[in-house]
Amino acid sequence: MSYTIALDFEDGATRFIKCKDTESVVDAAYRQGINIPMDCREGACAACKCRVESGSYALGDYIDDALSADEAAQGYALACQMRPTSDCVVRIPADSSVCNTRQESYTANIREVRRLSDSTFSLVLQGEALRQLLFLPGQYANLQVPGDGAHHRAYSFSSMAPGGDTASFLIRNVPGGRMSGFLADRAQAGDPIALSGPFGSFYLRPIQRPVLMLAGGTGLAPFLAMLDKVVAAGGSPHPIHLIYGVNSDGDVVETERLEAFARLIPNFSFAVCVVDEDSRHARKGYVMQHIEPAHLNDGEVDIYLCGPPPMVEAVARHLREIDVKSASFHYEKFAASAA
Ligand SMILES: Cc1cc2nc3c(=O)[nH]c(=O)nc-3n(C[C@H](O)[C@H](O)[C@H](O)COP(=O)(O)OP(=O)(O)OC[C@H]3O[C@@H](n4cnc5c(N)ncnc54)[C@H](O)[C@@H]3O)c2cc1C
């Protein structure tokens, strides 16, 4: 049995797909050239959470962290698990341009690997093929680990130069990690590297109110791309405040770039905070300790949060505890790849 599913996107576009009762909405959409943003495809990450406006369906298998009983009761579902049992209208929390952007594979070459600190690499790829790689600021690519079979790792673009022949990334040096080991020991300028993308629904929406950006470690990367985009757009109509938190002074990178953004975007400000009590930085502690009432603007704020899963979960929990109801809330967890 096959049903008609109307996919309603954030930008108002609607696309119709046919979905068999035996396949997930994500798979049916993909078959018909639409990439609904998703990460795990296993009902675990919640990246494909959508709201079913009408129709009946089976929710499929998922974990409670990805979809709570309350959300399920309110009509939310995970598109990677949901199977229709009638025609449905499904609201996809993403712009149609993201979903229509085909995820392609590219080969580029390493232009530069630089150690910004003991804990962080900057990787710049270059290649004619990259001119075709369009993405929204905040999205990520999957990079294949060179010389290591089919292993790939997700990395957010850390700069935005649409139509250019380069792509940049900010990469944490994870001791013993496959990609980290490659970058630390073997990577040479000119090495080929395969990548695919773009992926993800963590991208900068039109700025219609103040924006609060919360970054943990290399979770700074997507914000650098977003701020590039703001500069290219000639600035922001509303204040943007970034709080960038790391564990120790050695993890603080790209502050010169942040200072440059502060010069180029008059209503952009940022604060760096470091967990280590012996830090030379004035602000100690975690990101959430440096969120001020003014940043939250009585809830009339768009919040973007990115970093390692424990940081994202702690900040999200804190915002719930202090009962912040922001106009919108977007997050990306830099989850480790499955072994
Ligand atoms: C959507 C998305 C976007 C991402 N974007 C970025 C990005 O822009 N920059 C970035 O640095 N990372 C990013 N990541 C994480 C990245 O994909 C890799 O997981 C990470 O770089 C480790 O890869 P590796 O090959 O070096 O280590 P692996 O070989 O994957 O891991 C080696 C060991 O270290 C553990 N491990 C992996 N990561 C961590 C960690 N953070 N803390 C502690 N232990 C860990 C693993 O479980 C494993 O046991 C992103 C992840 C996702 C899902």
The ligand as a MOL file (V3000), in Angstrom:
LIG
                    3D

  0  0  0     0  0            999 V3000
M  V30 BEGIN CTAB
M  V30 COUNTS 53 58 0 0 0
M  V30 BEGIN ATOM
M  V30 1 C 26.9610 16.4390 12.9850 0
M  V30 2 C 28.3670 16.3650 13.5600 0
M  V30 3 C 29.2570 17.4010 13.2910 0
M  V30 4 C 30.5360 17.3570 13.8270 0
M  V30 5 N 31.3820 18.4030 13.6020 0
M  V30 6 C 32.5990 18.4120 14.1870 0
M  V30 7 C 33.4870 19.5310 14.0310 0
M  V30 8 O 33.1950 20.5010 13.3130 0
M  V30 9 N 34.6600 19.4960 14.6830 0
M  V30 10 C 35.0380 18.4280 15.4850 0
M  V30 11 O 36.1250 18.4700 16.0700 0
M  V30 12 N 34.2270 17.3460 15.6180 0
M  V30 13 C 33.0400 17.3210 14.9980 0
M  V30 14 N 32.2410 16.2060 15.1390 0
M  V30 15 C 32.7950 15.0110 15.7910 0
M  V30 16 C 33.6090 14.2240 14.7270 0
M  V30 17 O 32.7360 13.7250 13.7370 0
M  V30 18 C 34.4060 13.0430 15.2880 0
M  V30 19 O 33.5570 12.2430 16.0620 0
M  V30 20 C 35.5910 13.4590 16.1400 0
M  V30 21 O 36.4030 14.3630 15.4240 0
M  V30 22 C 36.4620 12.2490 16.5370 0
M  V30 23 O 36.9190 11.6170 15.3630 0
M  V30 24 P 38.2710 10.7760 15.3650 0
M  V30 25 O 38.2690 9.9560 14.1190 0
M  V30 26 O 39.4490 11.6670 15.6070 0
M  V30 27 O 38.1210 9.8530 16.6250 0
M  V30 28 P 37.3700 8.4040 16.6530 0
M  V30 29 O 38.1970 7.3980 15.9600 0
M  V30 30 O 35.9600 8.5960 16.1650 0
M  V30 31 O 37.2830 8.1440 18.1930 0
M  V30 32 C 38.3730 7.5710 18.9600 0
M  V30 33 C 37.8790 7.3400 20.3710 0
M  V30 34 O 37.6180 8.5870 21.0180 0
M  V30 35 C 36.2450 8.6710 21.4230 0
M  V30 36 N 35.8240 10.0430 21.1440 0
M  V30 37 C 35.4530 10.5600 19.9390 0
M  V30 38 N 35.1350 11.8630 20.0790 0
M  V30 39 C 35.3110 12.1650 21.3790 0
M  V30 40 C 35.1590 13.3290 22.1430 0
M  V30 41 N 34.7180 14.4750 21.6150 0
M  V30 42 N 35.4460 13.2750 23.4650 0
M  V30 43 C 35.9020 12.1560 24.0350 0
M  V30 44 N 36.0690 11.0030 23.3690 0
M  V30 45 C 35.7800 11.0030 22.0650 0
M  V30 46 C 35.5120 7.6430 20.5590 0
M  V30 47 O 34.3280 7.1800 21.1930 0
M  V30 48 C 36.5430 6.5550 20.4020 0
M  V30 49 O 36.5720 5.7140 21.5250 0
M  V30 50 C 30.9510 16.2480 14.6160 0
M  V30 51 C 30.0550 15.1880 14.8420 0
M  V30 52 C 28.7710 15.2540 14.3200 0
M  V30 53 C 27.8300 14.1090 14.5830 0
M  V30 END ATOM
M  V30 BEGIN BOND
M  V30 1 1 1 2
M  V30 2 1 2 3
M  V30 3 2 2 52
M  V30 4 2 3 4
M  V30 5 1 4 5
M  V30 6 1 4 50
M  V30 7 2 5 6
M  V30 8 1 6 7
M  V30 9 1 6 13
M  V30 10 2 7 8
M  V30 11 1 7 9
M  V30 12 1 9 10
M  V30 13 2 10 11
M  V30 14 1 10 12
M  V30 15 2 12 13
M  V30 16 1 13 14
M  V30 17 1 14 15
M  V30 18 1 14 50
M  V30 19 1 15 16
M  V30 20 1 16 17
M  V30 21 1 16 18
M  V30 22 1 18 19
M  V30 23 1 18 20
M  V30 24 1 20 21
M  V30 25 1 20 22
M  V30 26 1 22 23
M  V30 27 1 23 24
M  V30 28 2 24 25
M  V30 29 1 24 26
M  V30 30 1 24 27
M  V30 31 1 27 28
M  V30 32 2 28 29
M  V30 33 1 28 30
M  V30 34 1 28 31
M  V30 35 1 31 32
M  V30 36 1 32 33
M  V30 37 1 33 34
M  V30 38 1 33 48
M  V30 39 1 34 35
M  V30 40 1 35 36
M  V30 41 1 35 46
M  V30 42 1 36 37
M  V30 43 1 36 45
M  V30 44 2 37 38
M  V30 45 1 38 39
M  V30 46 1 39 40
M  V30 47 2 39 45
M  V30 48 1 40 41
M  V30 49 2 40 42
M  V30 50 1 42 43
M  V30 51 2 43 44
M  V30 52 1 44 45
M  V30 53 1 46 47
M  V30 54 1 46 48
M  V30 55 1 48 49
M  V30 56 2 50 51
M  V30 57 1 51 52
M  V30 58 1 52 53
M  V30 END BOND
M  V30 END CTAB
M  END
